Amino acid sequence: LMLPQLHGTGAAPFTGGFVLKSLVANLLLLQGVGFEDQLTWNAPSWSISAEFFAYLLFAGVVFVAGARAWVWFVAAAVTAPLFLLGFSTHHMDVSFDFGFIRCLYGFSLGALLAWFQHDSIAGARQALARGGPRMAWTLAEIIMVAVIALFVSLAGDNDLGIAAPLVFALALFLFAHEGGWVSALL
């Protein structure tokens, strides 16, 4: 029985990142948490693997820590970028190796936003309903758009890219308030 080639012209089947061991790792969602030494079968699926285990960890932390879970998310949001700065040779462009750490970083920032912004958004909307400072919000939104444009132009294949989750978490926080004309236009 002749097996079709799974990757590249002239490549033997079930070699490289397409070995049976890697297929099992993919089926068990282990390809993004350090069990593999390269991208395998479905290369982008490393992120689903990392997210799956981040969700499990999130549920465990909330179950065990309850109302104090935010402390663990702050710890992850502080230590994950430091870990990437110290150990990643590819900066933020990690996947099969430190993809789980990258995921925890962004996920923790998202969890913290959700944890703390509800009251902040409600207060901002009440202030706007009373004729609050829409121009101040608009100025902040315009500055944030400029910061994002500058950040994206500077953060490529360097350590600055590790700040991406923080920059975009700040943008989410700002635009979630829907306080300025930019967010109203959007």
C-alpha positions in Angstrom: 0.0 0.0 0.0 1.4 3.3 -1.1 0.7 6.2 1.4 0.3 9.7 -0.1 2.9 12.3 0.7 1.6 14.6 3.6 4.1 17.4 3.3 6.2 18.8 0.5 7.3 17.3 -2.8 9.6 14.3 -2.3 9.2 14.1 1.4 8.5 10.7 2.9 5.2 10.2 4.7 5.2 10.2 8.5 8.5 12.1 8.9 9.4 15.4 10.5 6.5 17.0 12.2 4.2 14.4 10.7 5.1 11.3 12.8 2.5 9.2 14.5 3.7 10.4 18.0 2.9 14.0 16.9 -0.6 12.9 15.6 -1.3 11.5 19.1 -0.1 14.8 20.7 -2.4 16.7 18.3 -5.4 14.5 19.2 -4.7 15.1 22.9 -4.2 18.9 22.4 -0.6 18.7 23.6 1.1 20.4 20.6 1.1 23.9 22.1 2.3 23.1 25.6 5.8 22.0 25.1 5.4 18.3 24.1 6.6 18.9 20.6 9.9 20.4 19.3 8.3 21.8 16.1 5.0 22.7 14.5 3.2 19.5 13.6 0.2 18.2 11.6 -2.0 21.2 11.8 0.5 24.0 12.5 -2.0 26.7 13.7 -3.6 24.3 16.1 -0.9 25.0 18.7 -3.0 28.0 19.8 -6.1 25.9 20.4 -4.0 23.6 22.5 -2.6 26.4 24.6 -6.1 28.0 25.0 -7.6 24.7 26.1 -5.1 24.3 28.9 -5.4 28.0 29.8 -9.2 27.6 30.1 -8.7 24.6 32.4 -6.2 26.5 34.5 -8.6 29.5 34.7 -11.4 27.3 35.9 -9.2 25.7 38.5 -7.9 29.1 39.7 -11.4 30.6 40.0 -12.7 27.5 41.7 -9.9 27.4 44.3 -9.2 31.1 44.8 -12.7 32.5 44.2 -12.8 36.3 44.6 -9.0 36.4 45.0 -8.4 34.8 41.6 -7.4 38.2 40.2 -4.2 37.9 42.2 -3.2 34.8 40.2 -4.0 36.6 37.0 -1.8 39.6 38.0 1.0 37.1 38.8 0.6 35.5 35.4 0.4 38.8 33.5 3.7 40.0 35.2 5.7 36.8 35.1 4.8 35.5 31.6 6.3 38.4 29.7 9.4 38.3 32.0 9.7 34.6 31.2 9.4 35.3 27.5 12.0 38.0 27.7 14.4 35.7 29.6 13.9 32.4 27.7 12.4 33.0 24.3 14.8 33.3 21.4 11.9 34.3 19.1 10.5 37.0 21.3 6.6 36.9 21.1 6.7 34.6 18.0 6.4 31.4 20.1 4.1 28.5 19.4 4.9 24.8 20.2 7.6 25.8 22.7 6.3 28.6 24.8 2.9 29.0 23.3 1.2 28.2 26.6 3.1 31.0 28.4 2.2 33.4 25.6 -1.5 32.4 25.9 -1.4 32.8 29.7 -0.1 36.3 29.3 -2.9 37.5 27.0 -5.6 35.4 28.7 -4.7 36.7 32.2 -4.8 40.3 30.9 -8.2 39.6 29.4 -9.5 38.0 32.6 -8.3 41.0 34.6 -10.0 43.4 32.1 -13.3 41.5 32.5 -12.8 41.3 36.3 -12.3 45.0 36.9 -13.8 47.0 34.0 -17.5 46.3 34.5 -17.9 49.1 37.2 -15.6 51.4 35.3 -17.7 51.1 32.1 -21.0 51.6 33.9 -19.6 54.8 35.5 -18.3 56.1 32.3 -21.6 55.6 30.5 -23.5 57.3 33.3 -21.1 60.3 33.1 -21.5 60.5 29.3 -25.3 60.4 29.7 -25.0 63.4 32.0 -23.0 65.3 29.3 -19.6 64.0 30.5 -16.2 64.6 28.9 -16.7 63.1 25.4 -13.8 65.2 24.0 -11.4 63.9 26.6 -12.4 60.3 25.7 -12.1 61.2 22.0 -8.6 62.5 22.6 -7.6 59.4 24.5 -9.0 57.2 21.7 -7.1 59.2 19.0 -3.9 58.9 21.1 -4.5 55.1 21.5 -4.9 54.7 17.7 -1.6 56.5 17.2 0.1 54.4 19.9 -1.1 51.2 18.2 0.1 52.4 14.8 3.5 53.3 16.3 3.7 50.0 18.2 2.9 47.9 15.2 5.5 49.7 13.1 8.2 49.3 15.7 7.4 45.9 17.2 8.5 43.3 14.8 11.0 40.6 15.4 12.3 42.1 18.6 11.6 42.2 22.4 9.2 45.1 22.1 6.7 42.7 20.5 6.3 41.0 24.0 4.4 44.1 25.0 1.7 43.5 22.4 -0.9 41.9 24.8 -0.4 44.8 27.2 -0.8 47.5 24.5 -3.9 45.8 23.1 -5.4 45.2 26.6 -5.1 48.9 27.2 -6.8 49.6 23.9 -9.6 47.2 24.8 -10.1 48.9 28.1 -10.3 52.3 26.5 -12.6 51.4 23.6 -14.9 49.2 25.8 -16.0 52.4 27.5 -17.3 53.8 24.2 -16.7 57.2 25.5 -15.3 59.1 22.5 -16.3 59.8 19.0 -13.9 57.2 17.6 -15.6 54.3 19.3 -19.0 55.9 18.5 -18.0 55.9 14.8 -16.8 52.3 15.1 
